Amino acid sequence: MKLLTYSFRWLTSLFLVVAFQAHSQHTQAYTFPSSEVVTLHSKLLNEERKVYVHYPKIDSADGNRRFPVIYVMDGDNHFALLAQYVDYLSRPDVLAMPKTMVVGIPNTQRTRDLTPTSSLLNYEGKPDSSSYKGSGGNEKFLQFIETELIPMIDKKYNTAPYKIFAGHSFGGLSALNCLLTHPDLFDAYIAVSPSLWWDNGYLLRMTDETLKNGSALNKVFFYSDGNEGGRNSFFHKDLLKLDATIAKKKLKGFDYLYKHYATETHMTEPVAAYFDALRFIFKDWEKRR
């Protein structure tokens, strides 16, 4: 809720600035495209799942145009933030990225869906059966996205093949797990403060084992951490290990960037990190268009 409140205040300020600039330049104030809630029944997860869908504002010239899609986990927290970012960055007077769809995936059982293994250990390596019971369902969750959610979105909307998978904390853990186990499911991955402590560093070990020295991996990967206890914190040390592991693999075609936000907390970091991630992923877009 803290991030949601912070994001709302920030986005309100952004809207006021945009409205003022439009008024001062005697142009029409920018209006944001609307979003909708779509519900589907997941046979894999045996439950109803709702998703938030934000579709670009289009005109008659865009009638047959297809749009990249960002799939973001923790949709209740981060969907609105990313929707505002893509709208602003794709505006005609900004043109830092293409018009893009955002699909926010709210949680039903967050620990189940976003953790790669069944574990009852907390970040200190101590048992915590009350918080982590039922963990380890990330593979089935990724199957739900691949076989049920993406086909539904592709059928209902004018989507382009280019897809981005984004998440924070457990969501960042899920994004990295997807990159390692289903690399072709998305074109770019964003892991904001991934919980690499999970199951005694399971994904750190898996990263080292899965990525082969000198192999090809034509993907884009942005990963980051904030000031989550200082430079000696487990979060920061784990991200440094991940970055060092990726660097030593010398992967061909792999475009990656690690950023540390020393002045941001675990819950404020996504505000800065998601913006930087989009700028990194689409850094060459203006040259290509």
Summary of the structure (lengths in Angstrom):
residues: 289
radius of gyration: 19.0
end to end distance: 38.1
largest distance: 61.6
contacts: 937
relative contact order: 0.13
helix: 45%
strand: 21%
